[in-house]
Amino acid sequence: MRSILKITATNWVHVVGFLVTTYLSLILFKLLGIGDGYEWRQLIFIGLFSVPFLFITFGLPILAGFYLVIVALDFLAFKFIKLKTKRILQLEWFLLIIPFIYWAFLYEYWLWITLSVSFYFTQVLRIEMINKIEGINLNEESIAQ
């Protein structure tokens, strides 16, 4: 049980990934011409403060639901499913991005797409973290595959 709590604690990496991705997405959307019409100076400098504010004000209910689901999936998967860490995290990613991709096209809010990609990369980072917690040598696991 103690290792499962440590595993769920590795989810902090998603918040960092989401903050960085949101900031970089604003720049990408400006380059692609699908931004909100901000000037470059506003985007670069004010974005550093507005992205965390966006997460606190608008993103908190979504992040709370996201974290409740991912912690529940972590608990269930690592407690009862005997798959490799990589497979568990890939399954979690796939299950959780479905609504976000749907919302991206439904509301034409393309940030959901970039956040889904960010979630994949933060899940990849978690593989190494979780394997350290479980005491798995990464070289042994890659040989077993």
Protein Blocks (a to p, Z undefined) as FASTA:
>chain_A
ZZmmmmmmmmmmmmmmmmmmmmmmmmmmmmnopagoiafklmmmmmmmmmmmmmmmmmmm
mmmmmmmmmmmmmmmmmmmmccdfklmmmmmmmmmmmmmmmmmmmnopaklmmmmmmmmm
mmmmmmmmmmmmnopafklmmmmZZ
